[in-house]
């Protein structure tokens, strides 16, 4: 007598992994917002007393930063990327960058986007390195230009207390020496970095043989920090900070360069403190400078955070990234 196989037991419906991943950005936004409730409340309070036209100008400059980032990303890779998806990815990457340690969120999102677009892993990594280099050069070039144009605008006393210059230089020298020792002593690391450097140089040479790519790369890398600084200057005008707009831009660039190595999510906390100190260093009253920074971070970080997280979840679900 043959045994009749029993039907399989019913199982609960499995939730797709991508559907779960779509909710992760929103959960992180909620956690971050709860942790920074006082900052949010105070920042929105300052916005109520600000000049609406200048706030609109700051919001417009913030929106244009995503366009500049898209130009720079396209300029760093030879392969044409879909424009609408590239722009949406930069908006989502901005949210990811504020939820993860500085730079990691945006880098991960853009690496995944380039992989989905068919860019080989080595070339996508090289394009990312070229983007980061161009962004750093553009920010430092703007800062140097403003320092040359307004040499007396920034008073470094509040930024660098007495006796802090020598320890800072020694710390930088120690980090550089440790990195050089690691490269010399660890042979596998040295070989991998050499191979990556060759790939990155080949990609950079290829990009610069195309004038349109080189223009997008360097034009976008200059426009991105310039638009960020313009946004801060517009908020300063909205709240009547008694500091010239160019000096506010100088303060922004100096503060962001100083805080670039602090591994906090999106620079939340460290950027605010550095911006307040920098605005005071260019002659702004501490109370008004604090109000300007809080309002600026509301416009550039907190307002786009929820739609950026929703866009990130949608891109994950649609398999764009």
C-alpha positions in Angstrom: 0.0 0.0 0.0 1.6 3.2 -1.1 1.7 6.1 1.2 0.0 9.3 0.1 2.3 12.3 0.6 0.8 14.9 3.0 0.4 18.4 1.7 3.1 20.8 2.9 2.2 22.8 6.0 1.1 26.4 5.2 3.8 28.9 5.8 3.5 32.6 6.5 4.2 34.9 3.7 7.8 36.0 3.6 8.4 39.7 3.7 10.8 40.6 0.9 14.1 41.9 2.1 13.9 45.0 -0.1 10.6 45.9 1.5 12.2 45.9 4.9 15.2 47.9 3.7 12.8 50.5 2.4 11.7 51.2 6.0 15.2 51.4 7.5 15.8 55.1 6.4 12.5 56.2 7.9 13.4 54.5 11.2 16.8 56.2 11.2 15.2 59.5 10.6 12.8 59.1 13.5 15.6 58.1 15.8 17.7 61.0 14.7 14.9 63.5 15.1 14.1 62.2 18.6 17.7 62.6 19.7 17.8 66.2 18.4 14.3 67.4 19.5 15.6 70.6 21.2 17.6 71.6 18.1 14.6 71.1 15.9 12.3 73.1 18.1 14.7 76.0 18.4 15.6 76.0 14.7 11.9 76.1 13.6 11.3 78.9 16.2 14.0 81.0 14.5 12.6 80.4 11.1 9.3 82.1 12.1 11.0 85.4 12.6 13.1 85.2 9.4 12.6 87.1 6.1 10.7 84.7 3.7 12.4 85.9 0.4 15.9 85.1 1.8 14.7 81.8 3.2 13.4 80.9 -0.3 16.8 81.8 -1.7 18.5 79.5 0.8 16.0 76.7 -0.1 16.7 77.3 -3.8 20.5 77.1 -3.3 20.0 73.9 -1.3 18.1 72.3 -4.2 20.8 73.3 -6.7 23.4 71.5 -4.6 21.9 68.2 -5.7 22.1 69.3 -9.3 25.8 70.2 -8.8 26.4 66.9 -7.1 24.8 65.1 -10.1 27.0 67.0 -12.5 30.1 66.1 -10.5 29.2 62.4 -10.3 28.6 62.2 -14.0 31.9 64.0 -14.7 33.8 61.5 -12.7 32.8 58.5 -14.9 33.0 58.1 -18.7 29.8 56.0 -19.0 26.7 58.1 -19.4 24.3 57.7 -16.4 20.5 58.1 -16.6 20.0 61.8 -15.7 16.7 61.6 -13.8 17.8 58.6 -11.8 21.2 60.2 -11.1 19.5 63.4 -9.7 17.1 61.3 -7.6 20.0 59.3 -6.3 21.9 62.5 -5.2 18.8 63.6 -3.3 18.5 60.2 -1.6 22.3 60.1 -1.0 22.0 63.4 0.9 19.6 61.8 3.3 21.8 58.7 3.7 24.8 61.0 4.4 23.0 62.6 7.3 22.1 59.2 8.8 25.5 57.5 8.6 29.0 58.7 9.4 30.1 61.5 7.2 30.6 60.5 3.6 29.8 56.8 4.0 26.0 57.1 3.3 26.4 59.0 0.0 29.3 56.9 -1.1 27.5 53.6 -0.6 24.4 54.9 -2.4 26.4 56.1 -5.4 28.6 53.0 -5.6 25.4 50.9 -5.7 23.8 53.1 -8.3 26.9 52.9 -10.6 27.0 49.1 -10.2 23.3 48.9 -11.2 24.0 51.1 -14.2 26.7 48.6 -15.3 29.9 50.4 -14.3 32.5 47.8 -13.3 33.4 47.7 -9.6 37.0 48.9 -10.2 35.8 51.9 -12.3 33.0 52.8 -9.9 35.4 52.9 -7.0 37.9 55.0 -9.1 35.0 57.3 -10.0 34.1 57.7 -6.4 37.7 58.5 -5.4 37.9 61.1 -8.2 34.7 62.7 -7.1 35.9 63.0 -3.5 39.2 64.4 -4.7 37.5 67.0 -6.9 35.1 68.0 -4.2 38.0 68.4 -1.7 40.0 70.5 -4.2 37.0 72.6 -5.1 36.2 73.4 -1.4 39.9 74.2 -0.6 40.2 76.3 -3.8 37.2 78.4 -2.8 38.4 78.8 0.7 41.9 79.9 -0.5 40.3 82.4 -2.9 38.2 84.0 -0.2 41.1 84.1 2.2 43.1 85.9 -0.4 40.3 88.3 -1.2 39.4 89.0 2.4 42.6 88.3 4.4 41.4 90.1 7.5 37.8 88.7 7.6 38.5 85.5 9.6 40.0 85.9 13.1 41.5 82.5 14.0 41.6 83.2 17.7 38.2 81.7 18.5 38.9 78.8 16.1 42.4 77.9 17.4 42.9 78.6 21.1 46.4 79.4 22.4 48.7 76.5 22.4 46.6 74.3 20.1 48.5 74.8 16.8 51.5 72.6 17.7 49.5 69.6 19.0 47.3 69.8 15.9 50.3 69.8 13.6 51.9 66.9 15.6 48.6 64.9 15.4 48.4 65.4 11.6 52.1 64.4 11.2 51.5 61.2 13.4 48.5 60.2 11.2 50.6 60.6 8.0 53.5 58.7 9.4 51.2 55.8 10.6 49.7 55.6 7.1 53.1 55.6 5.4 54.3 52.9 7.8 51.3 50.8 7.0 51.9 51.1 3.3 55.5 50.2 3.6 55.2 47.2 6.0 51.9 45.6 4.9 52.7 44.2 1.5 49.1 43.0 0.5 47.8 46.5 1.4 50.5 48.1 -0.6 49.8 46.0 -3.7 46.1 46.6 -3.5 46.4 50.3 -3.1 48.9 50.4 -6.0 46.5 48.6 -8.2 43.6 50.9 -7.2 45.8 54.0 -7.7 46.6 52.8 -11.3 42.9 52.2 -12.0 42.0 55.6 -10.6 44.7 57.4 -12.6 43.5 55.6 -15.8 39.9 56.7 -15.1 41.0 60.3 -14.4 43.0 60.4 -17.7 40.0 59.0 -19.6 37.6 61.5 -18.1 39.9 64.5 -18.9 40.1 63.5 -22.5 36.4 64.4 -22.7 35.9 68.2 -22.3 32.3 67.8 -21.3 33.2 65.3 -18.5 36.0 67.5 -17.2 33.8 70.6 -17.2 31.0 68.7 -15.3 33.5 67.3 -12.8 35.3 70.5 -11.9 32.4 72.9 -12.5 30.2 70.8 -10.2 32.9 70.4 -7.6 33.2 74.2 -7.4 29.5 74.9 -7.6 28.6 72.4 -4.8 30.4 74.2 -1.9 29.7 77.6 -3.4 25.9 76.9 -3.3 26.2 75.5 0.3 28.0 78.7 1.4 25.4 80.8 -0.5 22.6 79.1 1.4 24.2 80.0 4.7 24.7 83.6 3.6 21.0 83.8 2.6 19.9 82.5 6.0 22.2 85.1 7.6 20.6 87.8 5.6 17.1 86.5 6.5 18.0 86.7 10.3 19.9 90.0 9.9 23.3 88.8 10.9 25.6 91.9 10.7 28.3 90.1 8.7 28.9 90.6 4.9 27.8 87.7 2.8 31.3 86.9 1.5 32.5 86.7 5.1 29.7 84.3 5.9 30.7 82.1 2.9 34.3 82.2 4.2 33.1 81.1 7.6 31.1 78.2 6.1 34.0 76.9 4.1 36.5 77.2 7.0 34.1 75.4 9.3 33.3 72.5 7.0 37.0 72.0 6.1 37.9 71.9 9.8 35.1 69.4 10.7 35.6 67.2 7.6 37.5 64.5 9.6 34.9 64.2 12.5 33.1 60.9 12.0 29.6 61.9 13.0 26.5 61.2 11.0 26.3 64.1 8.5 28.4 66.2 10.9 25.3 66.6 13.1 26.4 68.4 16.2 30.0 69.0 15.1 29.0 71.1 12.0 26.7 73.3 14.1 29.4 74.0 16.7 32.0 74.7 14.0 29.7 77.0 12.1 28.8 79.0 15.2 32.4 79.5 16.1 33.3 80.4 12.5 30.6 83.0 12.3 31.7 84.5 15.6 35.3 84.5 14.2 34.2 86.7 11.2 32.5 89.2 13.6 28.9 87.9 14.2 27.3 88.1 17.6 27.1 84.7 19.2 23.3 84.7 19.8 22.5 85.6 16.2 25.1 83.3 14.8 23.6 80.4 16.7 20.1 81.3 15.4 21.5 81.4 11.8 23.2 78.1 12.1 20.1 76.3 13.6 17.9 77.8 10.9 20.3 76.9 8.2 20.6 73.3 9.3 16.8 73.0 9.4 16.6 74.1 5.8 19.5 72.0 4.5 19.3 68.9 6.7 16.0 68.4 8.6 13.4 69.5 6.0 14.8 67.4 3.1 15.5 64.4 5.5 12.0 62.7 5.3 11.5 63.1 1.6 15.1 62.1 1.0 14.6 58.9 3.1 11.3 58.2 1.2 13.2 58.6 -2.1 15.9 56.3 -0.8 13.4 53.6 0.1 11.7 54.0 -3.3 15.0 53.7 -5.2 15.8 50.5 -3.2 12.4 49.0 -3.9 12.6 49.9 -7.7 16.1 48.4 -7.8 17.7 51.6 -8.9 20.2 51.2 -6.1 
